[in-house]
Amino acid sequence: MTHKPLTYRDAGVDIDAQDAALAAAKAAIRSSFTPGVIADVGLFGGLFDLAAAGADGAILVASADGVGTKLEVAKRAGVHDGVGRDLVQHCIGDILAQGARPLFFMDYVGTGRLDPTVVSDLIRGCAEACRDHGVALLGGETAEMPGLYAEGDFDLVGFIVGYVRREHLIDGSRIAAGQVLVGLESDGLHTNGYSLARKVVFERLGLQLGDKPVELGGRTVGEALLAPHRCYLDPVWPLVEQRRVAAIAHITGGGLPGNVVRVLRPGVDAVIDRRSWAVPGLFRLLTEGGDIAMDEAYRAFNMGIGMVLAVEADDADAVVRELNAAGERAHRIGQVVEGEGVVRWGN
């Protein structure tokens, strides 16, 4: 009995499709290159010169994250570059919380069957966000794994490395009672809470991507759910360089209580006044439509605040003014008080 010779494509892996996806994204990748990059696309490892980037002798700060089930909304909408941007800007926020400026980023795309258009859009979104924020897209990996991912499924993960001068490191040691908490508004869910949000919007409320419930102020459901993860690097960086920030909490999974607590130390609490900013309509739609208790909502969602800074009380008003002048929507949302290292609500 004779058999047809098998190829890798017969097993579900299309190397030509991988090559096509990379070729389509190469120009966008190269557009992100910074002075520290010393090799072109395609080597086994990315090469980066810290001295050329002005980071020689600094402390490196690294982080990895994903976009979560926001990918399911992107897939439903057929819009994929936005989640690439979300991933980069989320990762930038994570290392900014320690006073770090990003140097380079790497992406990973895993899929069951590689669609060159989808994959190139994902990578292009990462590359364009990197370029916009002065970060090099140094390399990445695309893996086609039939049998591990279902047809049409894909995952997107990012890895970022930045640097911080030792004197600018933000590690929680400078947070103290008497400081003020300044909140910077988010542009929506950012990249967290989507499993619950999708259950409320698509299952409980039966909404479609093109629907415009009154709470969204004229936006469609798709526009609200795919609003980008805001990047706070440019407005916050001058405050970091001037050592005017004692602590930074990036409000991601776990919401305000789950992230602000990460920058506290024993002996101080964070007291947050939930009346100090207007909760956007999207969060009202989710909490009311899903009958979600307030404490649960503030753990699952950012509820309109994407980053929190702890600053000295006599500088708080100036910080708020400068952030707002830079295009942010910043508010005094609470204070640091003596306590046991927990987050409490002030209302």
C-alpha positions in Angstrom: 0.0 0.0 0.0 1.4 3.3 -1.0 0.8 6.6 0.7 1.0 10.2 -0.5 4.1 11.9 0.8 3.2 14.1 3.7 4.2 17.7 4.0 4.1 20.1 7.0 1.1 21.7 5.5 -0.8 18.4 5.6 -0.2 18.5 9.4 -1.8 21.9 9.5 1.4 24.1 9.6 1.8 26.5 6.6 5.4 27.8 6.6 4.6 29.9 3.5 1.8 31.7 5.4 4.2 32.5 8.3 6.7 33.9 5.8 3.9 36.0 4.2 2.7 37.4 7.5 6.3 38.4 8.5 7.0 39.9 5.1 3.8 42.0 5.4 4.8 43.4 8.8 8.6 44.0 8.1 8.2 47.6 7.2 6.2 48.4 10.3 8.8 46.5 12.5 11.7 48.4 10.9 9.9 51.7 11.5 10.1 51.1 15.3 13.9 50.7 15.3 15.7 53.0 17.7 19.5 53.8 17.9 20.0 50.8 20.2 19.0 48.2 17.6 22.0 46.7 15.9 20.5 44.0 13.7 17.7 43.6 11.1 14.6 41.5 11.3 15.1 37.7 11.0 18.0 36.8 13.2 17.6 34.1 15.9 17.9 36.8 18.6 17.4 40.5 18.7 20.5 42.6 19.5 20.4 45.8 21.5 23.1 48.2 22.5 22.3 49.8 25.9 25.0 52.4 25.6 23.7 53.6 22.2 20.2 53.9 23.7 21.6 56.0 26.6 20.9 53.3 29.2 24.4 52.1 30.0 24.8 51.3 33.7 21.0 51.6 34.4 18.8 49.0 36.1 16.8 46.9 33.6 13.1 46.4 34.3 11.2 43.7 32.4 7.6 42.6 32.2 5.3 40.2 30.2 1.6 40.3 29.7 -1.3 39.5 27.3 -4.5 41.1 26.1 -6.8 38.5 27.6 -10.2 37.9 26.2 -10.3 41.3 24.5 -9.0 39.2 21.7 -12.5 37.6 21.4 -14.0 41.0 20.8 -11.4 41.9 18.3 -12.0 38.6 16.5 -15.7 39.2 16.5 -15.2 42.7 15.1 -12.6 41.6 12.6 -10.2 44.4 13.8 -6.8 43.1 15.0 -4.3 45.9 14.9 -5.8 47.6 17.9 -5.1 44.8 20.3 -1.5 44.9 19.2 -1.4 48.5 20.2 -3.2 47.6 23.5 -0.5 45.0 24.3 2.4 47.4 23.9 0.8 50.2 25.8 -0.3 47.9 28.7 3.3 46.7 29.0 4.7 50.2 28.9 2.4 51.1 31.8 3.6 48.2 33.9 7.2 49.2 33.8 6.5 52.9 34.0 5.1 52.0 37.5 8.7 51.4 38.6 10.0 54.6 36.9 11.3 52.8 33.9 11.5 54.1 30.3 10.9 51.3 27.7 13.7 50.2 25.4 12.4 47.3 23.4 9.5 45.0 23.0 9.0 41.4 21.7 5.7 39.8 20.7 4.4 36.2 20.5 1.5 35.1 18.4 0.1 31.6 18.7 -2.6 30.3 16.5 -4.3 27.1 15.2 -4.3 28.1 11.6 -2.2 31.0 10.5 -4.1 33.7 8.7 -1.4 36.0 7.2 -3.6 39.0 7.2 -4.7 38.6 10.9 -1.1 37.9 12.1 0.4 40.8 10.1 -2.2 43.1 11.5 -1.5 42.0 15.1 2.3 42.5 14.6 1.7 45.8 12.7 -0.4 47.1 15.7 2.5 46.2 18.0 5.0 47.9 15.7 3.1 51.1 15.3 2.6 51.5 19.0 6.3 50.8 19.6 7.2 53.4 17.0 4.9 56.0 18.5 6.4 55.6 22.0 10.1 55.3 21.0 10.3 51.6 21.7 12.0 49.1 19.4 10.1 46.0 18.3 13.2 43.9 18.6 11.8 40.5 17.6 9.1 37.9 18.2 7.7 34.5 17.5 4.7 33.3 15.4 3.7 29.7 16.1 1.1 27.7 14.2 -0.1 24.9 16.4 -3.1 22.9 15.0 -4.8 20.8 17.6 -3.7 23.1 20.5 -5.7 26.1 19.3 -9.2 25.7 17.8 -9.8 26.9 14.2 -9.8 30.7 14.2 -8.3 31.0 17.7 -5.1 33.0 18.4 -3.2 34.4 21.4 -1.1 37.5 21.7 1.6 38.0 24.4 4.2 40.7 24.8 7.5 41.1 26.6 9.0 44.5 27.4 12.4 45.7 28.7 13.1 49.2 29.9 15.6 51.0 32.1 15.6 53.2 35.2 18.4 55.1 36.8 18.9 54.0 40.3 18.0 57.4 41.7 14.7 57.4 39.8 13.6 53.9 40.8 10.1 53.8 42.2 9.8 50.8 44.4 7.3 51.8 47.1 9.9 52.9 49.6 9.0 56.6 49.3 5.2 56.3 49.9 4.2 57.9 53.1 1.2 59.1 55.1 0.0 62.5 54.1 0.6 62.0 50.3 -2.3 62.5 47.8 -3.5 60.0 45.3 -3.9 61.3 41.8 -6.0 59.3 39.4 -5.7 59.4 35.6 -8.8 58.4 33.7 -8.9 55.4 31.4 -10.3 55.1 27.9 -12.5 52.2 28.8 -11.8 48.6 30.0 -8.2 48.8 28.7 -7.2 45.1 28.7 -8.9 43.6 31.7 -12.3 42.4 32.8 -13.4 41.3 29.3 -14.6 37.8 30.3 -17.2 39.4 32.6 -17.9 42.3 30.3 -18.6 39.9 27.3 -20.9 37.8 29.5 -22.9 40.9 30.4 -23.0 42.6 27.0 -23.4 39.6 24.7 -25.2 37.1 26.9 -27.1 38.9 29.6 -28.1 42.0 27.6 -28.0 40.4 24.1 -26.3 43.4 22.5 -24.5 43.4 19.2 -21.3 45.2 18.3 -23.2 47.8 16.3 -25.7 48.6 19.0 -25.6 52.0 20.6 -27.1 51.8 24.1 -27.7 55.3 25.7 -25.1 54.8 28.3 -22.3 54.8 25.7 -23.1 58.4 24.6 -23.4 57.7 20.8 -20.6 55.1 20.6 -21.3 51.5 19.4 -20.7 48.5 21.7 -17.8 47.6 19.5 -16.2 51.0 19.7 -16.6 51.1 23.5 -15.2 47.6 24.1 -12.3 48.1 21.7 -11.2 51.5 23.0 -7.4 51.5 23.3 -5.5 50.8 26.5 -4.3 54.4 27.2 -0.5 55.0 27.4 0.5 57.3 30.2 4.2 57.5 29.4 4.5 60.9 27.9 2.6 62.9 30.5 3.9 61.0 33.5 7.6 60.8 32.5 8.5 64.4 33.3 7.1 63.8 36.9 9.2 60.7 37.2 12.4 62.5 36.1 11.7 65.3 38.5 11.2 62.7 41.4 7.8 64.2 42.1 6.1 60.7 42.2 6.4 58.5 45.2 4.5 55.5 43.8 2.7 54.5 40.7 -0.1 51.9 40.4 -1.1 50.7 36.9 -4.8 49.7 37.2 -5.0 46.4 35.4 -6.5 43.1 36.5 -7.8 43.4 40.1 -8.9 47.0 39.6 -8.1 49.8 42.1 -8.0 47.6 45.2 -5.9 44.9 43.6 -3.3 47.2 42.2 -3.0 50.2 44.5 -2.2 47.7 47.3 0.9 46.6 45.4 2.6 49.9 46.0 1.8 50.2 49.7 4.1 49.2 52.5 3.3 48.1 56.1 2.2 51.2 58.1 0.2 53.0 55.4 -3.2 52.6 53.8 -4.7 54.1 50.7 -8.1 55.7 51.1 -9.9 56.2 47.8 -13.0 58.4 47.4 -15.1 56.8 44.7 -17.1 60.0 44.3 -14.1 62.0 43.1 -14.4 61.1 39.4 -17.4 60.4 37.2 -17.7 56.7 36.4 -18.0 56.4 32.5 -21.2 55.1 31.0 -19.7 51.8 29.9 -19.1 50.8 33.5 -22.6 51.8 34.5 -23.9 49.7 31.6 -21.9 46.7 32.8 -22.6 47.0 36.5 -26.4 47.6 36.1 -26.9 45.2 33.2 -25.0 42.4 35.0 -26.4 43.3 38.4 -22.8 43.4 39.6 -22.1 44.5 43.2 -20.0 47.6 43.5 -17.1 45.9 45.4 -17.0 43.2 42.7 -17.1 45.8 39.9 -14.1 47.7 41.4 -12.2 44.4 41.5 -13.0 43.3 37.9 -12.9 46.7 36.1 -10.8 49.8 36.4 -14.1 51.8 36.7 -12.6 54.8 34.8 -9.2 55.1 36.4 -6.2 53.7 34.5 -3.3 54.8 36.6 -2.8 56.2 40.2 0.1 58.4 41.3 1.1 59.1 45.0 2.5 62.6 45.2 3.3 65.1 48.0 0.3 67.0 49.2 1.8 70.4 48.5 2.5 69.4 44.9 -0.8 67.6 44.2 -2.7 70.5 42.7 0.3 71.4 40.4 0.6 67.7 39.3 -3.1 67.6 38.4 -2.8 70.9 36.4 0.2 69.7 34.5 -1.3 66.3 33.7 -4.5 68.0 32.5 -2.5 70.5 30.4 -0.8 67.5 28.8 -4.1 66.1 27.7 -4.9 63.8 30.6 -8.1 63.8 32.7 -6.6 63.7 36.2 -8.2 64.0 39.6 -7.4 63.9 43.3 -9.0 60.6 44.3 -7.7 59.9 47.7 -4.9 60.0 50.2 -2.2 57.9 51.9 -2.8 57.5 55.7 -1.3 55.6 58.5 -2.6 52.0 58.5 -1.8 48.4 57.8 -1.0 48.3 54.1 -4.5 48.0 52.7 -6.8 49.9 50.3 -10.0 51.4 51.8 -12.9 53.3 50.4 -13.4 56.8 51.7 -17.2 56.9 51.0 
